[in-house]
Amino acid sequence: MAILSLHHITKTFGDKKANDDISFDVRESSIFGLLGPNGAGKTTLIRIITNIIAPDSGMIILDGKPVEHSHHEIIGYMPEERGLYKKMKVGEHLVYLARLKNISKQDAKERVHFWLEKFGIGTWREKRVEELSKGMQQKVQFIATVINSPKLLILDEPFSGLDPINTNLLKEEIRKLKKNGTAIIFSTHRMEQVEEICEDIVLINNGRNILSGAVQDIRERFKENKYRISYTGVLPPHLNGRLHIVEQNDHEFIIQLERGHSPNEALRYCIENNIEVHGFSEILPSINEIFIKEVSPSSDFAPTDGRKQ
């Protein structure tokens, strides 16, 4: 079931169409990747979802109703450009931000205490924000974003400035929030992170939705019938003519099959020619490869079914 649905969203600034007829759904309890190159229209779209600006046309349904100002109580938004007041103390700052989301003062204090202790940073309560490193400020910003237990959480480059340990800490919290029912929109340029944590994605370029769906389905859709074979022994000289080897290294080669041919044929041929096979696996393109090829002006890369999305 969708917690968020965008229907034909369009937004123009002067003669620039930032969003052009964009539609997609974000499922409840899911992690959704919002992808696109710089200037694609992602930030404009986020501002429309969070009701900071209004679209020229189209409709957004959030939690079963057209998006409105009161929805800010169920949204958590962590922008790429952080918005903490440097002179305020961490504890009072988090309470202040929680109060802006219509949380009572006592409840806000309890929630702030819970999250500071959860992250093992209770001693930071009396520190001023400016005394913290960029990575530590990032953790405080994350707490401020989730303090209202949002149904929809929007994270724009959430791991920027974090070391690997704290990156893993936030990833774990994101997964827990998802497990507990929160839908997360995850916007980043790090495609390996998208592949690691996102279930569904939408790719926007020049203001338009050019690709959307489940991550695994998209990788399957763009596969090129390539297989990696690891082996021991000596390859017969005529092998390339039969299997179309596109890359070869010591004890490993990559083949590309013509459409309609089964990988079992390749495996059988290797065995018949006394090649000791240790590994045989299909190669699916990474989200990073698909991203680059789809947004490239000269791209001739297409799904195996011949369709552009």
Sine and cosine of phi, psi and omega as CSV:
sin_phi,cos_phi,sin_psi,cos_psi,sin_omega,cos_omega
0.00,0.00,0.69,-0.73,-0.05,-1.00
-0.99,0.13,0.76,-0.64,0.16,-0.99
-1.00,0.08,-0.44,0.90,-0.03,-1.00
-0.69,-0.72,0.76,-0.65,0.05,-1.00
-0.74,-0.67,0.80,-0.60,0.08,-1.00
-0.96,-0.28,0.76,-0.65,-0.04,-1.00
-0.84,-0.54,0.97,-0.24,0.16,-0.99
0.82,0.57,0.78,0.62,-0.03,-1.00
-0.97,0.23,0.79,-0.61,0.05,-1.00
-0.75,-0.66,0.70,-0.72,0.05,-1.00
-0.57,-0.82,0.79,-0.61,-0.03,-1.00
-0.85,-0.53,0.69,-0.73,0.13,-0.99
-0.89,-0.46,0.95,-0.30,-0.08,-1.00
0.89,0.45,-0.84,-0.54,0.03,-1.00
-0.98,-0.18,0.19,0.98,0.00,-1.00
-0.97,-0.24,0.86,-0.51,0.03,-1.00
-1.00,-0.04,0.98,-0.17,-0.06,-1.00
-0.95,0.32,-0.65,0.76,0.08,-1.00
-0.79,-0.61,0.76,-0.65,-0.13,-0.99
-0.78,-0.63,1.00,-0.04,0.10,-0.99
0.86,0.51,0.81,0.59,-0.05,-1.00
-1.00,-0.06,0.76,-0.65,0.05,-1.00
-0.68,-0.74,0.68,-0.73,0.17,-0.99
-0.15,-0.99,0.24,-0.97,0.03,-1.00
-0.88,-0.48,0.54,-0.84,0.14,-0.99
-0.89,-0.45,0.85,-0.52,-0.07,-1.00
-0.98,0.22,0.48,-0.88,0.14,-0.99
-0.87,0.50,0.51,-0.86,0.08,-1.00
0.79,0.62,0.75,0.67,0.00,-1.00
-0.65,-0.76,0.31,-0.95,0.10,-1.00
-0.92,-0.40,0.87,-0.49,-0.18,-0.98
-0.88,-0.47,0.82,-0.58,-0.01,-1.00
-1.00,0.00,0.84,-0.55,0.10,-1.00
-0.97,-0.24,0.96,-0.29,-0.18,-0.98
-0.88,-0.47,0.38,-0.93,0.06,-1.00
0.31,-0.95,0.44,-0.90,0.05,-1.00
-0.93,0.36,0.17,-0.99,0.06,-1.00
-0.84,0.54,0.70,-0.71,0.02,-1.00
0.99,0.13,0.15,0.99,-0.06,-1.00
-0.97,0.25,-0.39,0.92,-0.02,-1.00
0.90,-0.45,0.17,0.99,-0.05,-1.00
-0.91,0.41,-0.73,0.69,-0.05,-1.00
-0.90,0.44,-0.66,0.75,0.06,-1.00
-0.86,0.51,-0.68,0.73,-0.01,-1.00
-0.90,0.44,-0.67,0.74,0.03,-1.00
-0.89,0.46,-0.65,0.76,0.01,-1.00
-0.91,0.41,-0.52,0.85,0.07,-1.00
-0.95,0.31,-0.68,0.73,0.01,-1.00
-0.87,0.49,-0.63,0.77,-0.03,-1.00
-1.00,0.06,0.12,0.99,0.08,-1.00
0.91,0.42,0.43,0.90,0.10,-0.99
-0.97,0.25,-0.64,0.77,0.11,-0.99
-0.76,-0.65,0.31,-0.95,-0.01,-1.00
-0.97,-0.25,0.54,-0.84,0.08,-1.00
-0.96,0.27,0.37,-0.93,0.12,-0.99
-0.95,0.32,-0.58,0.82,0.04,-1.00
-0.43,-0.91,0.29,-0.96,-0.03,-1.00
0.98,-0.21,0.09,-1.00,-0.07,-1.00
-0.64,-0.77,0.57,-0.82,0.10,-0.99
-0.87,-0.48,0.80,-0.59,0.06,-1.00
-0.95,-0.31,0.86,-0.52,0.01,-1.00
-0.84,-0.55,0.83,-0.55,0.01,-1.00
0.81,0.58,0.62,0.79,0.11,-0.99
1.00,0.03,0.00,1.00,-0.04,-1.00
-0.69,-0.73,0.45,-0.89,0.11,-0.99
-0.83,0.56,0.67,-0.74,-0.08,-1.00
-0.87,0.49,0.68,-0.73,-0.02,-1.00
-0.55,-0.83,0.09,-1.00,-0.11,-0.99
-0.86,0.52,-0.61,0.79,-0.05,-1.00
-0.90,0.43,-0.29,0.96,-0.01,-1.00
-0.92,0.38,-0.23,0.97,-0.02,-1.00
-0.89,0.46,-0.32,0.95,0.01,-1.00
-0.96,0.28,-0.33,0.94,0.00,-1.00
-0.92,-0.39,0.15,0.99,0.03,-1.00
-0.93,-0.38,0.66,-0.75,0.20,-0.98
-0.88,-0.47,0.80,-0.60,-0.05,-1.00
-0.78,-0.62,0.86,-0.50,0.05,-1.00
-0.92,-0.39,0.99,-0.13,-0.05,-1.00
-0.96,0.28,0.33,-0.94,0.02,-1.00
-0.89,0.45,-0.64,0.77,0.08,-1.00
-1.00,0.05,0.93,-0.36,-0.12,-0.99
-0.93,0.36,0.44,-0.90,-0.12,-0.99
-0.80,-0.60,0.69,0.73,0.01,-1.00
-1.00,-0.04,0.55,-0.83,0.06,-1.00
-1.00,0.09,0.91,-0.41,-0.19,-0.98
-0.88,0.47,-0.53,0.85,-0.11,-0.99
-1.00,0.09,-0.26,0.97,-0.04,-1.00
-0.98,0.18,0.47,-0.88,0.10,-0.99
-0.97,0.24,0.53,-0.85,-0.11,-0.99
-0.82,0.57,-0.76,0.64,-0.06,-1.00
-0.88,0.47,-0.77,0.64,-0.03,-1.00
-0.93,0.36,-0.52,0.85,0.03,-1.00
-0.91,0.42,-0.71,0.70,-0.01,-1.00
-0.91,0.41,-0.62,0.79,0.06,-1.00
-0.89,0.45,-0.68,0.73,0.01,-1.00
-0.86,0.50,-0.72,0.69,-0.01,-1.00
-0.92,0.40,-0.57,0.82,0.05,-1.00
-0.92,0.40,-0.63,0.78,0.01,-1.00
-0.89,0.45,-0.54,0.84,0.04,-1.00
-0.90,0.43,-0.37,0.93,0.02,-1.00
-0.99,-0.12,0.37,0.93,0.11,-0.99
0.93,0.37,0.53,0.85,0.08,-1.00
-0.99,-0.14,0.72,-0.70,-0.02,-1.00
-0.88,0.48,0.40,-0.92,-0.07,-1.00
-0.87,0.49,-0.69,0.72,-0.02,-1.00
-0.92,0.39,-0.70,0.72,0.03,-1.00
-0.88,0.47,-0.65,0.76,0.01,-1.00
-0.88,0.48,-0.69,0.72,0.01,-1.00
-0.88,0.47,-0.66,0.75,0.00,-1.00
-0.92,0.40,-0.66,0.75,0.01,-1.00
-0.92,0.39,-0.66,0.75,0.02,-1.00
-0.88,0.47,-0.70,0.72,0.03,-1.00
-0.86,0.50,-0.71,0.71,-0.01,-1.00
-0.84,0.54,-0.76,0.65,-0.08,-1.00
-0.95,0.31,-0.61,0.79,0.04,-1.00
-0.90,0.44,-0.66,0.75,0.03,-1.00
-0.94,0.34,-0.62,0.78,0.01,-1.00
-0.86,0.52,-0.63,0.78,0.01,-1.00
-1.00,0.03,0.01,1.00,0.01,-1.00
0.93,0.37,0.53,0.85,-0.07,-1.00
-0.79,-0.62,0.53,0.85,0.00,-1.00
-0.86,0.51,-0.47,0.88,-0.01,-1.00
-0.95,0.31,-0.16,0.99,0.01,-1.00
-0.99,0.13,-0.16,0.99,-0.15,-0.99
-0.77,0.64,-0.64,0.76,-0.07,-1.00
-1.00,-0.10,0.01,1.00,0.05,-1.00
-0.98,0.19,0.56,-0.83,0.12,-0.99
-0.98,0.21,0.52,-0.86,-0.04,-1.00
-0.83,0.55,-0.62,0.79,-0.05,-1.00
-0.92,0.40,-0.29,0.96,0.02,-1.00
-0.99,0.17,-0.21,0.98,-0.06,-1.00
-1.00,-0.01,0.47,-0.88,0.11,-0.99
-0.94,0.35,0.20,-0.98,0.01,-1.00
-0.86,0.50,-0.67,0.75,0.00,-1.00
-0.92,0.40,-0.62,0.79,0.02,-1.00
-0.94,0.35,-0.60,0.80,0.09,-1.00
-0.88,0.47,-0.55,0.83,0.02,-1.00
-0.88,0.47,-0.66,0.75,0.02,-1.00
-0.92,0.40,-0.63,0.77,0.05,-1.00
-0.90,0.44,-0.66,0.75,0.02,-1.00
-0.89,0.46,-0.62,0.78,0.02,-1.00
-0.89,0.45,-0.69,0.72,0.04,-1.00
-0.86,0.51,-0.70,0.72,0.01,-1.00
-0.87,0.49,-0.54,0.84,-0.05,-1.00
-0.96,0.28,-0.56,0.83,-0.09,-1.00
-0.97,-0.24,0.05,1.00,-0.10,-0.99
-0.87,0.50,-0.45,0.89,-0.02,-1.00
-1.00,-0.08,0.23,0.97,-0.02,-1.00
0.76,0.65,0.88,0.48,-0.13,-0.99
-0.93,0.37,0.51,-0.86,0.16,-0.99
-0.98,0.19,-0.49,0.87,0.04,-1.00
-0.81,-0.58,0.85,-0.53,-0.02,-1.00
-0.90,-0.44,0.81,-0.58,-0.01,-1.00
-0.91,-0.42,0.88,-0.48,-0.06,-1.00
-0.87,-0.49,0.88,-0.48,0.00,-1.00
-0.95,-0.31,0.95,-0.31,-0.07,-1.00
0.77,0.64,0.86,0.50,-0.12,-0.99
-0.94,0.34,-0.33,0.94,-0.08,-1.00
-0.99,-0.16,0.11,0.99,-0.01,-1.00
-0.88,0.48,0.80,-0.60,0.05,-1.00
1.00,0.08,-0.01,1.00,-0.03,-1.00
-1.00,-0.10,0.59,-0.80,0.11,-0.99
-0.97,0.23,0.20,-0.98,-0.06,-1.00
-0.84,0.54,-0.59,0.81,-0.02,-1.00
-0.91,0.42,-0.74,0.67,-0.01,-1.00
-0.96,0.30,-0.48,0.88,0.12,-0.99
-0.87,0.49,-0.72,0.69,0.03,-1.00
-0.90,0.43,-0.57,0.82,0.04,-1.00
-0.88,0.48,-0.73,0.69,0.00,-1.00
-0.93,0.37,-0.61,0.79,0.05,-1.00
-0.86,0.51,-0.67,0.74,0.00,-1.00
-0.90,0.43,-0.65,0.76,0.02,-1.00
-0.92,0.39,-0.60,0.80,0.04,-1.00
-0.89,0.46,-0.68,0.73,0.02,-1.00
-0.91,0.41,-0.60,0.80,0.04,-1.00
-0.91,0.41,-0.67,0.75,0.03,-1.00
-0.88,0.47,-0.68,0.73,0.04,-1.00
-0.88,0.48,-0.68,0.74,0.00,-1.00
-0.89,0.45,-0.52,0.85,-0.02,-1.00
-1.00,0.02,0.13,0.99,0.15,-0.99
0.92,-0.38,-0.11,0.99,-0.01,-1.00
-0.97,0.22,0.67,-0.74,0.16,-0.99
-1.00,-0.06,0.74,-0.68,-0.07,-1.00
-0.87,-0.50,0.81,-0.58,0.17,-0.99
-0.99,-0.13,0.85,-0.53,-0.14,-0.99
-0.89,-0.46,0.93,-0.38,-0.01,-1.00
-0.94,-0.35,0.82,-0.57,-0.04,-1.00
-0.36,-0.93,0.30,-0.95,0.13,-0.99
-0.99,-0.14,-0.08,1.00,-0.04,-1.00
-1.00,0.01,0.99,-0.11,-0.12,-0.99
-0.93,0.38,-0.47,0.88,0.02,-1.00
-0.92,0.39,-0.51,0.86,0.07,-1.00
-0.95,0.32,-0.61,0.80,0.06,-1.00
-0.86,0.51,-0.73,0.68,-0.03,-1.00
-0.90,0.43,-0.52,0.85,-0.05,-1.00
-0.97,0.26,-0.66,0.75,-0.18,-0.98
-0.88,-0.47,-0.28,0.96,-0.08,-1.00
-1.00,0.00,0.59,-0.81,0.08,-1.00
-0.99,-0.12,-0.62,0.78,-0.01,-1.00
-0.77,-0.63,0.41,-0.91,0.04,-1.00
-0.61,-0.79,0.34,-0.94,0.28,-0.96
-0.77,-0.64,0.69,-0.72,0.03,-1.00
-0.93,-0.36,0.85,-0.52,-0.03,-1.00
-0.93,-0.36,0.70,-0.72,0.06,-1.00
-0.59,-0.81,0.74,-0.67,-0.04,-1.00
0.79,0.61,0.62,0.78,0.08,-1.00
0.99,0.14,-0.02,1.00,-0.07,-1.00
-0.89,-0.46,0.51,-0.86,0.12,-0.99
-0.98,0.20,0.93,-0.36,-0.05,-1.00
-0.96,-0.27,-0.18,0.98,-0.03,-1.00
-0.29,-0.96,0.72,-0.70,0.05,-1.00
-0.42,-0.91,0.39,-0.92,0.03,-1.00
0.59,-0.80,-0.12,-0.99,0.05,-1.00
-0.94,0.33,0.62,-0.78,-0.06,-1.00
-0.83,0.56,-0.75,0.66,-0.05,-1.00
-0.91,0.41,-0.62,0.79,0.02,-1.00
-0.90,0.44,-0.64,0.77,0.00,-1.00
-0.91,0.41,-0.68,0.74,0.03,-1.00
-0.89,0.46,-0.63,0.78,0.05,-1.00
-0.91,0.41,-0.63,0.78,-0.06,-1.00
-0.90,0.43,-0.53,0.85,-0.07,-1.00
-0.98,-0.19,0.18,0.98,-0.03,-1.00
-0.92,0.39,0.44,-0.90,-0.10,-0.99
-0.88,-0.47,0.40,0.92,0.02,-1.00
0.84,0.54,0.67,0.75,0.04,-1.00
-0.97,-0.24,0.58,-0.81,-0.02,-1.00
-0.69,-0.72,0.63,-0.78,0.04,-1.00
-0.98,-0.22,0.78,-0.63,0.00,-1.00
-0.84,-0.54,0.85,-0.53,0.11,-0.99
-0.98,-0.22,0.58,-0.81,-0.18,-0.98
-0.41,-0.91,0.18,-0.98,0.25,-0.97
-0.80,-0.60,0.40,-0.91,-0.04,-1.00
0.94,-0.35,-0.21,-0.98,-0.04,-1.00
-0.91,-0.41,0.77,-0.64,0.01,-1.00
-0.97,0.25,0.72,-0.69,0.07,-1.00
-0.92,0.40,0.56,-0.83,-0.08,-1.00
-0.89,0.45,-0.43,0.90,-0.04,-1.00
-1.00,0.06,0.02,1.00,-0.11,-0.99
-0.88,0.48,-0.66,0.75,-0.08,-1.00
-0.88,0.47,-0.55,0.84,0.02,-1.00
-0.92,0.39,-0.43,0.90,-0.02,-1.00
-1.00,-0.07,-0.54,0.84,-0.16,-0.99
-0.93,-0.38,-0.12,0.99,0.01,-1.00
0.82,0.58,0.95,0.32,0.03,-1.00
-0.97,0.25,0.84,-0.55,-0.02,-1.00
-0.98,-0.18,-0.27,0.96,0.03,-1.00
-0.37,-0.93,0.63,-0.78,-0.03,-1.00
-0.60,-0.80,0.73,-0.69,0.09,-1.00
-0.75,-0.66,-0.01,-1.00,0.04,-1.00
-0.88,0.47,0.86,-0.51,0.09,-1.00
0.90,0.44,0.37,0.93,0.07,-1.00
-0.38,-0.93,0.65,-0.76,0.13,-0.99
-0.57,-0.82,0.37,-0.93,-0.01,-1.00
-0.89,-0.46,0.76,-0.66,0.02,-1.00
-0.90,-0.44,0.39,-0.92,0.10,-0.99
-0.81,-0.58,0.85,-0.53,-0.04,-1.00
-1.00,-0.02,0.58,-0.82,0.13,-0.99
-0.95,0.32,0.49,-0.87,-0.02,-1.00
-0.84,0.54,0.68,-0.73,0.01,-1.00
0.99,-0.11,-0.20,0.98,0.01,-1.00
-1.00,-0.10,0.64,-0.77,-0.03,-1.00
-1.00,0.04,0.60,-0.80,0.10,-1.00
-0.88,0.47,-0.38,0.93,0.05,-1.00
-0.88,0.47,-0.52,0.86,0.03,-1.00
-0.89,0.45,-0.68,0.73,-0.01,-1.00
-0.91,0.41,-0.69,0.72,0.00,-1.00
-0.90,0.45,-0.67,0.74,0.01,-1.00
-0.89,0.45,-0.65,0.76,-0.02,-1.00
-0.90,0.43,-0.64,0.77,0.03,-1.00
-0.88,0.47,-0.71,0.71,-0.03,-1.00
-0.91,0.42,-0.67,0.74,0.00,-1.00
-0.90,0.44,-0.42,0.91,0.00,-1.00
-0.98,-0.20,0.40,0.92,0.11,-0.99
0.86,0.52,0.55,0.84,0.11,-0.99
-1.00,-0.03,0.86,-0.50,-0.03,-1.00
-0.99,0.16,0.97,-0.24,-0.09,-1.00
-1.00,0.08,0.80,-0.60,0.03,-1.00
-0.96,-0.28,-0.36,0.93,0.00,-1.00
-0.40,-0.92,0.64,-0.76,0.00,-1.00
-0.60,-0.80,0.93,-0.38,-0.07,-1.00
-0.60,-0.80,0.57,-0.82,0.06,-1.00
-0.97,0.23,0.61,-0.80,0.03,-1.00
-0.98,-0.20,0.89,-0.46,0.09,-1.00
-0.98,-0.20,0.63,-0.78,0.02,-1.00
-0.90,0.43,0.57,-0.82,0.06,-1.00
-0.97,0.24,0.32,-0.95,0.08,-1.00
-0.88,0.48,-0.54,0.84,0.03,-1.00
-0.89,0.45,-0.70,0.72,0.02,-1.00
-0.89,0.45,-0.70,0.72,0.00,-1.00
-0.90,0.43,-0.68,0.73,0.02,-1.00
-0.83,0.55,-0.79,0.62,-0.05,-1.00
-0.88,0.48,-0.71,0.70,-0.07,-1.00
-0.95,0.32,-0.55,0.84,-0.02,-1.00
-0.97,0.25,-0.52,0.86,-0.03,-1.00
-1.00,-0.08,-0.09,1.00,0.03,-1.00
-0.96,0.28,0.76,-0.65,-0.02,-1.00
-0.85,0.52,-0.48,0.88,-0.07,-1.00
-0.99,-0.17,0.25,0.97,-0.10,-0.99
-0.89,0.45,0.74,-0.67,0.17,-0.99
-0.88,-0.48,0.33,0.94,-0.02,-1.00
-0.99,0.11,0.78,-0.63,-0.06,-1.00
-0.64,-0.77,0.36,-0.93,0.07,-1.00
-0.87,0.50,0.37,-0.93,-0.04,-1.00
-0.91,0.40,-0.31,0.95,0.03,-1.00
-1.00,-0.01,0.08,1.00,0.09,-1.00
0.99,0.11,0.02,1.00,-0.08,-1.00
-0.99,-0.15,0.63,-0.78,0.26,-0.96
-1.00,-0.05,0.61,-0.79,-0.05,-1.00
-0.99,-0.14,0.00,0.00,0.00,0.00
